[in-house]
Amino acid sequence: MGNIGNVANIGSVESVGLLSEKDIESSLTQLNGWHREGATIVRDFSFTDFAAALAFVNQVGAVAEAADHHPDILLHGWNRVRLTLSTHSLGGLTSKDFSLAGQIDAGSGL
């Protein structure tokens, strides 16, 4: 697992709007392992052990904090993590969700 790098703030909610269905589908094709579930995008990760899963969660948390955009994070089983992204304040998917997913993909090495 690689280090997930810090990202600059990816824009305030006021500067983004909900994406069209066409934009969502196009953006999903550029991500690795993410899929849509309603008004969210989701990716599941598996690790060799609990410590690696927990380290990944902490890395994602740091990137999310730097971006001021926070995924729902579920650490379950002993080695699995599920990330769910949506712009809660707008009730759907925005460019912020895909930007953060791309940063996670680029840094996770998975």
C-alpha positions as a printed Julia matrix, in Angstrom:
110×3 Matrix{Float64}:
   0.0    0.0     0.0
   1.43   3.38   -0.99
   1.12   6.6     0.9
  -1.85   8.73    0.0
  -0.54  12.24   -0.57
  -2.06  15.41    0.79
  -4.33  17.33   -1.52
  -5.29  20.96   -1.64
  -8.85  21.89   -0.82
 -10.82  20.67   -3.82
 -13.31  23.51   -3.78
 -16.07  24.77   -1.58
 -19.55  23.33   -1.9
 -20.68  26.7    -3.2
 -18.36  26.36   -6.2
 -19.67  22.95   -7.3
 -23.03  21.59   -8.34
 -24.57  18.18   -8.75
 -23.26  16.27  -11.76
 -25.48  15.1   -14.59
 -26.0   11.37  -15.16
 -23.75  11.6   -18.23
 -20.96  13.27  -16.22
 -21.27  10.68  -13.43
 -21.0    7.76  -15.85
 -18.05   9.38  -17.64
 -16.27  10.11  -14.36
 -16.76   6.55  -13.1
 -14.89   5.18  -16.12
 -11.81   7.09  -14.98
 -11.73   5.51  -11.52
 -10.38   2.14  -10.44
 -12.86  -0.13   -8.64
 -15.51   2.47   -7.77
 -19.16   1.85   -8.49
 -22.36   3.77   -8.03
 -24.88   3.04   -5.31
 -27.74   5.51   -5.61
 -26.48   9.03   -4.93
 -23.02   7.78   -3.86
 -19.89   6.14   -5.25
 -18.39   3.24   -3.34
 -15.17   1.27   -3.31
 -14.22  -1.74   -1.2
 -10.62  -2.47   -0.2
  -9.05  -5.59    1.34
  -5.78  -5.68    3.27
  -3.46  -8.32    4.63
  -4.37  -7.58    8.23
  -6.19  -5.24   10.61
  -3.18  -2.96   11.09
  -2.89  -2.32    7.33
  -6.62  -1.59    7.06
  -6.44   0.82    9.98
  -3.37   2.57    8.55
  -5.25   3.03    5.25
  -8.25   4.51    7.07
  -5.96   7.0     8.8
  -4.33   7.96    5.49
  -7.71   8.49    3.85
  -8.78  10.56    6.85
  -5.79  12.86    6.5
  -6.39  13.36    2.77
 -10.1   13.96    3.34
  -9.38  16.52    6.05
  -6.92  18.37    3.8
  -9.52  18.38    1.01
 -12.31  19.39    3.41
 -14.41  16.59    1.93
 -15.12  13.56    4.09
 -16.15  10.08    2.96
 -18.16   7.63    4.99
 -15.61   5.05    6.14
 -16.5    1.54    7.29
 -13.76  -0.69    8.71
 -15.29  -4.16    8.93
 -14.23  -7.72    9.29
 -10.63  -7.65   10.31
  -9.14  -6.42    7.05
 -11.78  -4.7     4.92
 -12.59  -1.03    4.33
 -15.53   0.45    2.44
 -15.4    4.09    1.34
 -18.58   5.88    0.32
 -18.46   9.32   -1.27
 -21.25  11.82   -1.77
 -21.6   15.55   -1.28
 -24.05  15.34    1.62
 -24.86  19.04    1.65
 -26.11  18.86   -1.96
 -27.64  15.39   -1.74
 -25.69  13.75   -4.53
 -22.5   13.5    -6.53
 -20.26  16.42   -7.43
 -16.8   16.85   -8.89
 -15.49  16.89   -5.3
 -16.45  13.23   -4.9
 -14.65  12.13   -8.05
 -11.63  14.29   -7.28
 -11.22  12.73   -3.84
 -11.8    9.22   -5.23
  -9.07   9.87   -7.79
  -6.67  11.05   -5.09
  -7.41   7.92   -3.06
  -6.85   5.73   -6.14
  -3.58   7.47   -7.0
  -2.18   7.17   -3.5
  -3.48   3.81   -2.37
  -1.56   1.66   -4.82
  -4.56  -0.67   -4.96
